[in-house]
C-alpha cells in the first residue's frame, strides 16, 4: 500500500483507504474516492495531480493525495 501521490502516471490502482479527518474523508468520498474504487493518475505537476476516478477527472493537491492509500 502506498499514498496516491507516489503513483506513476497512467497506472490504474485500487483505493484501499482514505485517511485524514472526518471532514476530509467525507470531502474525498464526495469526489468519488471510495474504498475499492479505481483511480488512475492522468498528470502530475508540482505535486498537484489530475486523476481519473469514477469516470470523471479530479484535480487534487499533494496533501490530499497523501491521504489516499492505494495498491
The 8 nearest C-alpha neighbors of each residue, nearest first, counted from 0:
[[1, 70, 69, 68, 2, 15, 16, 14],
 [2, 0, 68, 69, 70, 3, 5, 6],
 [1, 3, 68, 65, 4, 67, 5, 69],
 [2, 4, 64, 5, 6, 67, 68, 69],
 [3, 5, 64, 2, 65, 6, 61, 46],
 [6, 4, 3, 2, 7, 1, 65, 64],
 [7, 5, 3, 4, 8, 10, 40, 2],
 [8, 6, 10, 9, 5, 40, 4, 43],
 [7, 9, 40, 10, 41, 42, 6, 43],
 [8, 10, 40, 41, 39, 7, 11, 42],
 [11, 9, 39, 8, 7, 12, 40, 6],
 [12, 10, 39, 38, 9, 37, 13, 40],
 [13, 11, 38, 70, 37, 69, 39, 10],
 [12, 14, 37, 69, 70, 36, 35, 15],
 [15, 13, 69, 34, 35, 36, 16, 68],
 [16, 14, 69, 34, 68, 35, 13, 70],
 [15, 17, 68, 34, 14, 67, 18, 69],
 [18, 16, 67, 66, 24, 68, 34, 19],
 [19, 17, 66, 67, 16, 24, 20, 68],
 [20, 18, 23, 66, 24, 21, 17, 22],
 [19, 21, 23, 22, 24, 18, 25, 66],
 [20, 22, 24, 23, 25, 19, 18, 26],
 [21, 23, 25, 20, 24, 26, 19, 27],
 [24, 22, 26, 20, 25, 21, 19, 27],
 [25, 23, 21, 27, 26, 22, 28, 19],
 [24, 26, 28, 22, 23, 27, 21, 29],
 [27, 25, 23, 29, 24, 28, 22, 30],
 [26, 28, 30, 24, 29, 32, 25, 23],
 [29, 27, 32, 31, 25, 30, 33, 26],
 [28, 30, 26, 31, 27, 25, 32, 33],
 [29, 31, 27, 28, 32, 26, 57, 52],
 [32, 30, 28, 29, 33, 53, 52, 27],
 [33, 31, 28, 27, 30, 36, 34, 52],
 [32, 34, 28, 36, 31, 35, 14, 17],
 [35, 33, 14, 15, 36, 16, 32, 17],
 [34, 36, 14, 13, 15, 33, 37, 16],
 [37, 35, 14, 33, 34, 13, 38, 32],
 [38, 36, 13, 12, 14, 52, 35, 11],
 [37, 39, 52, 12, 51, 11, 13, 36],
 [40, 38, 11, 51, 50, 10, 9, 12],
 [39, 41, 50, 8, 9, 42, 49, 51],
 [42, 40, 50, 49, 8, 9, 39, 51],
 [43, 41, 49, 40, 48, 8, 44, 50],
 [42, 44, 48, 47, 46, 49, 45, 41],
 [45, 43, 47, 46, 48, 42, 49, 60],
 [44, 46, 47, 43, 48, 61, 60, 42],
 [45, 47, 61, 44, 43, 48, 60, 4],
 [48, 46, 60, 61, 44, 45, 43, 59],
 [49, 47, 43, 59, 58, 42, 50, 60],
 [48, 50, 58, 42, 41, 57, 40, 43],
 [51, 49, 40, 41, 57, 39, 56, 48],
 [50, 52, 56, 39, 55, 38, 40, 54],
 [51, 53, 38, 54, 55, 31, 50, 37],
 [52, 54, 55, 31, 51, 37, 36, 38],
 [55, 53, 52, 51, 56, 31, 38, 37],
 [56, 54, 52, 51, 53, 57, 50, 31],
 [55, 57, 51, 50, 52, 49, 58, 54],
 [56, 58, 50, 49, 51, 59, 55, 52],
 [57, 59, 49, 48, 50, 56, 60, 47],
 [60, 58, 48, 47, 63, 57, 49, 64],
 [59, 61, 47, 63, 62, 64, 48, 46],
 [60, 62, 64, 46, 47, 63, 65, 4],
 [61, 63, 65, 60, 64, 66, 59, 4],
 [64, 62, 66, 65, 60, 61, 59, 67],
 [63, 65, 61, 4, 3, 66, 67, 62],
 [64, 66, 2, 62, 63, 4, 67, 3],
 [67, 65, 18, 63, 64, 17, 19, 68],
 [66, 68, 17, 64, 2, 65, 3, 16],
 [67, 69, 2, 16, 1, 15, 3, 14],
 [70, 68, 14, 15, 13, 1, 0, 3],
 [69, 0, 12, 13, 1, 15, 14, 68]]
